[in-house]
Amino acid sequence: MGLVFDGAGYGTARAHFDVGPEHLAFGRLHTGVLYSLMEATCLFSLLDSLESSVHAVTHDLHASVMRQVPAGLAMRLNCNGDPAGPHSGFHRSKGGDGR
């Protein structure tokens, strides 16, 4: 899907992708693609806080989209993770296209 990780550590992760034809529905970025890539970025924000024998899964995902994104723009994703206990955590993720 073209996601490029730009760095992770200390509960944060950054990634980006260029919006291309494979990401579109009706000429704009499909929000399902955006949510999937945001969720993947959030997983990387947790990796330094998990023990090697533990794996994280997404239990619940809530998101809002403020505007449509056309093809050709670079989306930047930032995620901050906050472990809430040995088996749960919360994330705040933001995406932007620089406009």
N, C-alpha and C positions, 0 to 999 in steps of 0.2 A: 504493500500500500504506500510505500515511499517514505515511511517515517524515519527520520534521521535523529538519533539521540545526540544532544549537544552537551550533556553532562548530568551527573547525578551525584548526590552525596549530602549528608547531614539533613536528611528529610526533604530534600528538594530534587526536582528533575526538570530538565528542559529538553525540548525536542522541536522539530519543525518538519513541514512537508510542503511541497509545491502543489497547489490545487490543479489537477489535470483532469482530462476527460474521464478517467476511471473513477473519479470521486464525485461525479456529477449526477444529479437528477433534475430534469427540466432546466438544464443550463446553469445550475447553481450547486454549491457544495451540499451533498446529502448529509443531513445532520447525524444519521446513523454512523456514517464514516467518521465524522468529527468526534462523536462520543466514544467510538471504539478506540480511536487513536489517543484521546485524552485519558481513557482508562488505562491503556498500555503505558502511557507516560507516568501516571500515578503509581503503578506497580513499581517502577524503577525508583520512585522516591522512597519506597519502603525498604528496599533491599538491604541497606546498611544497618537497619534496625531489627531485621529478622535473623533468628538463628538459622544455621545452615540446614537444619532438619525441618524447618517450618516453611510452608508456602502460603501465600495470600490469595484470596479469591474475592471477587466483588459481590457483595451482598445486595446493595441497593445503589442506584445511580439516579440522581436528579440533575437536570440541566436546563438552562435557558439560552435561547439564541436571540441576539439583539438585532441582527440584520443578515441578509443573504450575502454569500461570498461567491463571486464569479470565478471562473477558471483563470489561471495565470498568476494568482496572488500566492505569496508565501505565508502560510499559517504558522505562527509561533505558539507553542504550548508550554505553559509553566504549571508545575504542580508542587504543592507543599503538603507533605504528609505529617500526620500527628497521631502516633500510636496511642490508643486509649487504654490498652491493657495487653495481656499476653496473646489475646486472640481477636482483637479488634482495633480499628483505627479509623480516622477520618481524613479526608483529603479535600483540599480546595484547589481547583484547577481553573485556569483562565487561558483562553485562546484569543489571539488577535491577528489581524492581517496588516497592521501598520497604517490603516487609513484613519 
